Amino acid sequence: MKLASYYVPGLYIEDHSIDVPLDWRGLEPALLALGSTMRRGAMPSPIPGAPESIKLFYRIACSPENLDDDLPLLVFFQGGPGGESPRPGSDTDPAWLGEAVKHYRVILPDQRGCGRSSRISGRGIARIGQAAAEAGASASRAQADLLKRMLASSIVRDFEYLRLTQFGGRPWTTLGQSYGGFITLSYLSLFPGAIQQSFVCGGIPHVPGTAAEVYAHTFPRMQAKTEAYYRRYPDDVERVTAVANYLESGDVTLPDGSPLTVERLQLLGSDFGMKPSFERMHWLFDHAFEDLDGSVLGMDAPELSEGFLMSVLERTNTCANPLYWTLQEFIYASGTCAPINWAAAAEKAHRPEFDTLARPLLFTGEAAFPWMFEECPELKPFAAAMDELMRDTEFDAVYDPARLVANETPVYAAVYFDDMYVDSGLQLDTLSRVGNARPWVTNEFEHDGLRAGTSVFQHLYEEARQMGHLAR
């Protein structure tokens, strides 16, 4: 259903929404597109309080001068988990979009549970728990089962149903950023004929792989990034130490009432895989202290400034995308697997250099920890479901290694050599077992290379053009 149409500078935009099943188990997008609602296999148990269908929201963007042209389709797979598609400010915001609309009609879907696609919030997950309890069922189990339906296998089926019902079944090109690369390989596993070519930026998962394996590789990168930050701004060692020591000595709260602990301070390193993250961190600590001229010199117990506390809250709060931390480790779960059991926390516990008392203090990266669901107001409603999920051993299968080996769809993958979040070595190992994969390894960009300008998209597009893989 078309909801609205309008212009932003340099772009024509349409807003749309369709209904998709909450639970795709036993259903096939192609059959549902033909009107068949019969499920194959055992009927999945309904989730108390949850609807049978949810909304999938998407935008279509094109250049105004190409409005009436029959352009090929490019669908964007957003990073995350829990991230909505870009909200364009113009044809240069994000920069890659302005380049893409020169060649494509671009589809920007909000993945299920995010943005305007039946977004899941703390209040929403609490309502599911209440409905389950009133029905005599386990509240935490119902919440966990709902969250399982927000992962890649369901997201891909939403997108395939969208392609079949709203775009005439035309094969499309995919552009995946970060977690969008995970979705890409899942899509190629499930519906290989749907895609003409795939562009992936910093997002090839290790197949097969586990969350524990991922964090064994990424914690050393977190340490290296922190050390690089301190080398660039050596005076910040003392400033960060002073803040950490202050937090260890007393109760400090953020403006939303949640505690500011050393663990939460370490979470600021989540930004270190982006540019210019070191500068953002440096200027954050530049106004950390309330007294005198804001320097550490001569302060026995420096009081933290209100501006600093607000900045920390803004940079560590996930009210806008609570699924980011909630699903962070479950994007690595596929089929029957060992319990994830807080993989990042287990890896951190084995590394004394990341202890909260260690100095210089090391920052953590894209890693979720149990304390978040005890202390952060926006995540507390998910705590019981997280306990269930961390013990689970059965998830939807996400990838088909045999199909990936036999893949014929060209996959152009930007692999950022110094990527803090998705290990480049593991990416290349996977790509060695994906048919028709064409990696481009570069250390020019960090994880957000696609958003940094037009260079990454232009490189991938030009490579595909030279290989004769483009529709036009």
C-alpha positions in Angstrom: 0.0 0.0 0.0 1.3 3.4 -1.0 1.3 5.7 2.0 2.9 8.9 0.8 5.0 10.5 -1.9 7.2 13.6 -1.7 10.5 15.1 -2.6 13.6 15.7 -0.6 16.4 17.7 -2.2 17.5 15.7 -5.3 15.3 12.7 -4.6 11.7 11.6 -5.3 10.5 9.4 -2.4 7.5 7.0 -2.0 6.5 5.4 1.3 4.9 2.0 1.2 3.8 -0.8 3.6 2.7 -4.4 3.2 1.6 -7.2 5.5 3.9 -10.2 6.1 3.5 -13.2 8.3 5.1 -12.9 11.8 6.1 -16.5 11.6 7.3 -17.8 8.2 7.8 -21.4 9.3 6.1 -23.7 6.9 5.3 -20.9 4.5 7.0 -20.0 1.2 7.0 -16.5 -0.2 6.3 -17.7 -3.7 3.2 -19.7 -2.6 1.9 -17.0 -0.3 2.3 -14.5 -3.2 -0.1 -16.7 -5.1 -2.6 -16.7 -2.3 -1.7 -20.1 -0.7 -1.7 -19.9 3.1 -1.2 -23.6 3.8 1.7 -24.4 6.0 3.9 -27.4 5.3 5.0 -29.5 8.3 4.0 -29.0 11.9 2.0 -25.8 12.6 4.2 -23.6 14.8 2.7 -22.7 18.1 1.3 -19.2 18.2 3.0 -16.6 20.4 0.5 -15.4 23.0 -0.4 -11.8 22.4 1.5 -11.6 19.1 -0.3 -10.8 15.8 -0.3 -13.3 12.9 1.0 -10.6 10.6 3.2 -7.6 10.9 3.9 -4.5 8.8 6.9 -4.3 6.4 7.6 -0.7 5.6 9.8 0.4 2.7 10.7 3.5 0.8 11.4 3.8 -2.9 13.9 6.5 -3.9 14.8 7.7 -7.4 16.2 10.7 -9.1 13.5 13.1 -10.2 14.7 13.1 -13.8 14.4 9.3 -13.9 11.0 9.1 -12.4 9.3 7.6 -15.4 12.2 5.5 -16.5 12.2 1.7 -16.3 15.3 1.4 -14.1 16.7 -1.8 -12.6 16.0 -2.3 -8.9 18.5 -2.1 -6.0 17.4 -3.1 -2.5 19.5 -1.9 0.5 20.1 -4.3 3.4 20.8 -2.1 6.4 23.4 -2.9 9.1 22.5 -3.7 12.6 20.8 -5.8 13.9 18.0 -3.5 14.7 18.9 -0.7 12.3 16.3 1.0 10.1 17.1 2.0 6.6 18.5 5.5 6.0 16.2 8.5 6.1 17.6 10.5 3.2 18.3 14.2 3.8 19.2 14.8 0.1 20.8 13.0 -2.8 24.1 13.3 -1.0 22.8 12.1 2.4 23.8 9.3 2.5 26.4 9.9 -0.2 26.1 6.4 -1.8 22.4 6.9 -2.4 23.0 9.8 -4.8 25.3 7.6 -6.8 22.9 4.7 -6.7 19.9 6.6 -8.1 21.9 7.4 -11.2 21.6 3.8 -12.2 18.7 2.2 -10.1 15.4 2.6 -8.5 16.4 2.1 -4.9 14.3 0.3 -2.3 15.0 1.1 1.3 13.1 -1.4 3.6 13.0 -1.2 7.4 13.8 -4.7 8.5 11.1 -6.3 10.6 11.0 -5.0 14.2 12.8 -1.8 13.2 11.9 1.7 12.1 8.3 1.6 10.9 8.1 -2.2 10.3 6.1 -3.1 13.4 9.0 -1.8 15.6 9.7 -3.8 18.8 10.3 -1.7 21.9 10.6 -2.3 25.6 7.0 -1.5 26.0 6.0 -3.8 23.2 8.0 -6.8 24.5 6.5 -6.2 28.0 3.0 -6.4 26.5 3.8 -9.7 24.9 5.0 -11.0 28.3 1.9 -9.8 30.0 -0.4 -11.4 27.4 1.5 -14.7 27.8 1.2 -14.6 31.5 -2.5 -13.9 31.4 -2.9 -16.9 29.0 -1.1 -19.1 31.5 2.1 -19.4 29.4 5.6 -18.4 30.1 6.1 -14.7 29.6 9.9 -15.0 28.9 9.4 -17.9 26.5 6.9 -15.9 24.5 9.1 -12.9 24.4 12.1 -15.0 23.3 10.0 -16.7 20.6 9.0 -13.3 19.2 12.6 -12.1 19.1 13.6 -15.3 17.2 11.3 -14.2 14.5 13.3 -11.0 14.0 16.4 -12.7 12.6 17.8 -13.1 9.1 15.8 -16.1 7.9 12.5 -14.2 8.5 14.0 -10.9 7.1 15.0 -12.6 3.9 11.5 -14.1 3.4 10.0 -10.7 3.9 12.2 -9.2 1.2 11.5 -12.1 -1.2 7.7 -11.7 -0.7 8.1 -8.0 -1.3 10.0 -8.6 -4.5 7.3 -11.1 -5.8 4.2 -9.1 -4.8 5.3 -5.5 -5.3 7.9 -5.6 -8.0 6.6 -8.2 -10.4 9.2 -10.8 -9.4 11.9 -8.9 -11.2 15.4 -10.0 -10.0 17.1 -7.2 -8.2 20.6 -6.1 -7.1 21.3 -6.1 -3.4 23.6 -3.7 -1.5 24.4 -4.9 2.0 26.1 -2.9 4.7 27.6 -4.8 7.7 24.7 -7.1 9.0 23.3 -6.5 5.5 26.0 -8.8 4.3 24.8 -11.6 6.6 21.3 -11.1 5.1 22.8 -11.2 1.6 24.4 -14.7 2.2 21.2 -15.9 3.7 19.2 -14.6 0.7 21.6 -16.3 -1.7 21.2 -19.5 0.3 17.4 -19.5 0.3 16.4 -17.7 -3.0 19.5 -17.6 -5.3 17.6 -16.9 -8.5 16.1 -13.7 -7.0 19.3 -11.6 -7.2 21.2 -10.4 -10.3 24.3 -9.3 -8.4 25.2 -8.5 -4.8 27.3 -5.7 -3.4 28.5 -6.2 0.2 30.4 -3.7 2.3 32.1 -5.0 5.5 29.6 -7.7 6.2 30.6 -11.2 5.2 29.9 -13.6 8.1 32.0 -16.6 8.8 30.2 -19.6 7.5 30.2 -21.8 9.5 31.0 -19.7 12.6 30.0 -19.0 16.1 29.7 -16.0 18.4 32.5 -17.3 20.5 34.8 -17.5 17.5 33.9 -13.9 16.4 34.7 -12.4 19.8 38.0 -14.4 20.0 39.0 -12.5 16.9 37.5 -9.1 17.6 38.6 -8.5 21.3 42.3 -8.2 20.1 41.1 -5.7 17.6 39.3 -3.8 20.3 42.6 -3.7 22.2 44.6 -2.5 19.2 42.1 0.2 18.4 42.2 1.5 22.0 46.0 1.5 21.9 46.0 3.4 18.6 43.6 6.0 20.2 45.9 6.5 23.1 48.9 6.9 20.8 47.1 9.6 18.9 46.0 11.4 22.0 48.4 10.4 24.8 47.0 12.9 27.3 43.7 11.1 27.1 45.2 8.2 29.0 45.2 10.3 32.1 41.8 11.8 31.5 40.2 8.4 30.9 42.0 7.0 33.9 40.7 9.8 36.1 37.1 9.2 34.9 37.3 5.5 35.5 38.8 5.9 38.9 36.1 8.4 39.8 33.4 5.9 38.7 35.0 3.1 40.8 34.9 5.3 43.9 31.2 6.3 44.0 27.7 6.2 42.5 27.3 8.2 39.3 24.1 8.3 37.4 23.3 9.4 33.9 20.5 11.9 33.1 18.0 9.0 32.6 18.8 7.7 36.1 20.8 4.7 35.0 24.2 4.1 36.6 27.4 5.1 34.8 29.8 2.3 35.6 33.3 1.6 34.2 31.7 -1.1 32.1 29.4 1.4 30.5 32.3 3.8 30.0 34.1 1.0 28.2 31.2 0.7 25.8 32.1 4.0 24.3 34.7 2.0 22.2 31.8 0.7 20.1 32.5 3.7 17.9 36.1 2.8 17.2 35.4 1.0 14.0 34.2 4.2 12.3 35.9 7.4 11.2 36.6 9.9 12.8 36.0 7.9 16.0 39.2 8.8 17.8 38.5 12.5 17.4 34.9 12.0 18.6 36.3 10.3 21.7 38.9 12.9 22.3 36.4 15.8 22.2 34.1 13.8 24.4 36.7 13.6 27.2 37.8 17.2 26.5 34.7 18.4 28.5 34.6 15.6 31.0 35.4 17.6 34.1 33.4 20.3 35.8 36.0 22.2 37.8 38.7 24.7 36.9 39.7 24.7 33.3 38.6 21.0 32.8 42.1 19.6 33.0 43.1 16.6 35.2 46.0 18.3 36.8 45.6 18.8 40.5 42.2 17.0 40.8 42.0 14.4 43.5 38.4 13.5 42.7 37.3 15.3 39.5 33.5 15.9 39.3 32.1 14.9 35.9 30.3 17.6 33.9 26.7 17.5 33.1 27.5 17.8 29.4 29.8 14.8 29.6 27.2 12.7 31.3 24.6 13.6 28.7 27.0 12.8 25.8 27.8 9.4 27.4 24.0 8.7 27.6 23.4 9.7 24.0 26.3 7.5 22.8 25.4 4.4 24.8 21.6 4.6 24.8 19.7 2.4 22.3 16.1 3.6 22.8 15.8 4.1 19.1 17.0 0.6 18.2 16.8 -1.7 21.2 17.2 -4.8 19.0 20.8 -3.8 18.3 22.1 -5.1 21.6 19.3 -7.6 22.2 20.0 -9.5 19.0 23.7 -8.8 18.7 24.9 -12.3 19.5 22.0 -14.2 18.0 22.9 -13.1 14.4 25.5 -15.9 14.7 23.0 -18.6 15.7 22.0 -21.0 12.8 20.1 -24.2 13.1 20.9 -26.6 16.0 23.8 -25.0 17.9 25.4 -24.8 21.3 24.0 -22.2 23.7 25.5 -18.8 23.0 25.6 -18.1 26.8 26.9 -14.5 26.6 29.9 -15.2 24.3 31.3 -11.7 24.5 31.2 -11.6 28.3 32.9 -15.0 28.4 35.7 -13.8 26.1 36.1 -10.6 28.1 36.4 -12.5 31.4 39.3 -14.4 29.9 41.2 -11.2 29.1 42.4 -9.4 32.3 43.6 -6.5 30.2 39.9 -5.6 29.8 39.2 -5.7 33.5 37.6 -2.5 34.8 40.5 -2.0 37.2 43.2 -2.4 34.5 44.9 0.8 33.4 45.1 2.2 30.9 41.5 1.4 30.5 40.6 -0.6 27.4 37.4 0.1 25.6 35.1 -2.6 24.2 33.5 -2.7 20.8 30.4 -4.2 19.3 29.8 -6.6 22.3 26.7 -7.1 24.4 26.9 -7.9 28.1 24.4 -9.1 30.8 24.8 -5.8 32.8 23.1 -3.9 30.0 19.8 -5.7 30.6 20.1 -5.0 34.3 21.0 -1.3 34.2 19.8 0.3 31.0 16.1 1.3 31.2 15.4 0.7 27.5 16.8 -2.9 27.7 15.5 -4.1 31.1 12.2 -5.3 29.6 14.2 -7.7 27.4 16.2 -9.3 30.3 14.0 -12.4 30.9 13.8 -13.1 27.2 17.6 -12.8 26.9 18.1 -15.4 29.6 15.9 -17.8 27.6 17.7 -17.0 24.3 21.1 -17.5 25.7 20.2 -21.0 26.7 18.5 -21.9 23.4 20.0 -24.4 21.1 17.4 -24.3 18.2 17.3 -21.4 15.7 16.2 -21.1 12.1 18.9 -22.2 9.7 20.4 -19.1 8.2 22.9 -20.3 5.5 23.2 -23.2 3.1 26.9 -23.9 2.6 26.3 -26.2 -0.4 24.2 -23.6 -2.2 26.8 -20.9 -1.4 29.6 -23.0 -3.0 27.4 -23.5 -6.1 26.4 -19.8 -6.1 26.3 -18.2 -9.6 25.2 -14.7 -8.6 28.2 -12.3 -8.7 29.1 -11.1 -5.2 31.2 -8.0 -5.1 32.5 -7.6 -1.5 34.4 -4.7 0.0 36.5 -6.3 2.8 38.0 -3.7 5.1 41.3 -5.0 6.2 41.3 -3.3 9.6 37.6 -3.8 10.2 37.0 -3.9 14.0 33.6 -5.5 13.9 33.8 -8.2 11.1 37.2 -9.8 11.0 38.7 -9.5 7.5 40.4 -12.9 7.7 37.1 -14.7 8.5 35.4 -12.7 5.7 38.0 -13.9 3.2 37.7 -17.5 4.4 34.0 -17.5 3.8 34.4 -15.8 0.4 36.8 -18.6 -0.6 33.8 -20.9 -0.4 31.2 -18.7 -2.1 30.9 -19.3 -5.8 31.4 -16.2 -8.0 32.6 -14.1 -5.1 34.9 -11.2 -5.9 36.5 -9.7 -2.8 38.1 -6.2 -2.8 40.4 -5.9 0.2 41.3 -2.4 1.2 42.7 -0.6 4.3 41.6 2.8 3.0 38.3 2.7 4.9 36.9 1.7 8.3 33.7 -0.3 8.7 31.6 2.7 7.6 33.3 3.0 4.3 30.0 2.9 2.4 28.8 5.9 4.3 32.0 7.9 4.1 31.5 9.0 0.5 30.8 7.6 -2.9 34.1 5.8 -3.4 33.1 2.4 -2.2 29.9 2.1 -4.1 31.5 3.5 -7.2 34.3 1.0 -7.0 31.9 -2.0 -6.6 29.6 -0.7 -9.3 32.4 -0.1 -11.8 33.9 -3.5 -11.2 30.5 -5.1 -11.9 30.2 -2.9 -15.1 33.6 -4.0 -16.4 32.7 -7.6 -15.8 29.4 -7.2 -17.8 27.2 -8.1 -14.9 25.0 -5.0 -14.8 21.5 -4.8 -16.2 22.2 -1.5 -17.8 
